[in-house]
């Protein structure tokens, strides 16, 4: 990660950003601001904390989207358990 500097030459804060995009869901972007990397140990501790927090936010957002997808699937009459059992396999349609 490159250190950014302000116009007066001092180190400034650096953002940590994660972006999610999908053809079927709305995209989202998360950003955590990290302190200027003046002390390696403190910076790495802040990076680890920010990464963990961001991962929790991502998991929460994606879990919510999975629940929304399950609701839509349930309303469409698709047997999700059967779909899961047959994932990746060709199954002849039953009439």
C-alpha positions as CSV (number, residue, x, y, z in Angstrom):
1,X,0.0,0.0,0.0
2,X,1.4,3.4,-0.9
3,X,1.6,6.1,1.7
4,X,-0.3,9.2,0.7
5,X,0.9,12.7,1.6
6,X,-0.9,15.9,1.9
7,X,0.1,19.2,0.2
8,X,2.3,20.1,3.2
9,X,4.3,16.9,2.9
10,X,3.0,15.1,6.0
11,X,1.5,11.6,5.9
12,X,-2.3,11.5,5.7
13,X,-4.9,8.8,6.4
14,X,-5.2,5.9,3.9
15,X,-8.5,4.3,3.0
16,X,-9.1,0.5,2.9
17,X,-11.9,-0.2,0.4
18,X,-13.8,-3.2,-0.6
19,X,-16.3,-3.2,-3.5
20,X,-18.9,-5.9,-4.3
21,X,-20.7,-6.1,-7.6
22,X,-23.1,-8.8,-9.0
23,X,-25.2,-9.2,-12.1
24,X,-28.2,-9.9,-9.9
25,X,-27.8,-7.6,-6.8
26,X,-27.0,-4.0,-6.2
27,X,-23.3,-3.3,-5.7
28,X,-21.9,-1.9,-2.4
29,X,-18.7,-0.4,-1.3
30,X,-17.2,-0.3,2.2
31,X,-14.4,1.9,3.3
32,X,-12.4,2.0,6.5
33,X,-10.0,4.9,7.1
34,X,-6.6,3.8,8.4
35,X,-4.1,6.1,10.3
36,X,-1.1,7.4,8.5
37,X,1.5,4.6,8.4
38,X,4.1,6.3,10.6
39,X,4.7,3.4,12.9
40,X,4.7,-0.1,11.3
41,X,3.4,-2.0,14.3
42,X,0.5,0.4,15.0
43,X,-0.4,0.6,11.3
44,X,-0.5,-3.2,11.0
45,X,-2.7,-3.4,14.1
46,X,-5.1,-0.8,12.7
47,X,-5.1,-2.6,9.3
48,X,-5.9,-6.0,11.0
49,X,-8.7,-4.4,13.0
50,X,-10.2,-2.6,10.0
51,X,-10.0,-5.7,7.9
52,X,-11.8,-7.8,10.5
53,X,-14.5,-5.1,10.9
54,X,-14.9,-4.9,7.1
55,X,-15.2,-8.7,6.8
56,X,-17.9,-8.7,9.4
57,X,-19.8,-6.0,7.5
58,X,-19.4,-7.9,4.2
59,X,-20.6,-11.2,5.8
60,X,-23.6,-9.4,7.3
61,X,-24.5,-7.8,3.9
62,X,-24.0,-11.0,1.9
63,X,-26.0,-13.1,4.5
64,X,-28.9,-10.6,4.2
65,X,-28.8,-11.0,0.4
66,X,-28.7,-14.8,0.7
67,X,-31.8,-14.7,2.9
68,X,-33.6,-12.4,0.4
69,X,-32.7,-14.9,-2.4
70,X,-34.1,-17.8,-0.3
71,X,-37.3,-15.9,0.2
72,X,-37.7,-15.3,-3.6
73,X,-36.9,-19.0,-4.3
74,X,-39.4,-20.1,-1.7
75,X,-42.1,-17.9,-3.2
76,X,-41.3,-19.3,-6.7
77,X,-42.1,-22.9,-5.7
78,X,-38.5,-24.2,-6.2
79,X,-37.5,-27.0,-3.8
80,X,-34.3,-25.6,-2.5
81,X,-33.3,-28.8,-0.7
82,X,-33.7,-30.8,-3.9
83,X,-31.7,-28.2,-5.9
84,X,-28.9,-28.4,-3.3
85,X,-28.8,-32.2,-3.5
86,X,-28.6,-32.1,-7.3
87,X,-26.1,-29.2,-7.5
88,X,-23.8,-29.7,-10.5
89,X,-25.6,-32.8,-11.8
90,X,-27.9,-33.2,-14.7
91,X,-31.2,-34.5,-13.5
92,X,-33.9,-35.5,-16.0
93,X,-37.2,-33.6,-15.5
94,X,-40.0,-35.6,-14.0
95,X,-43.4,-35.3,-15.6
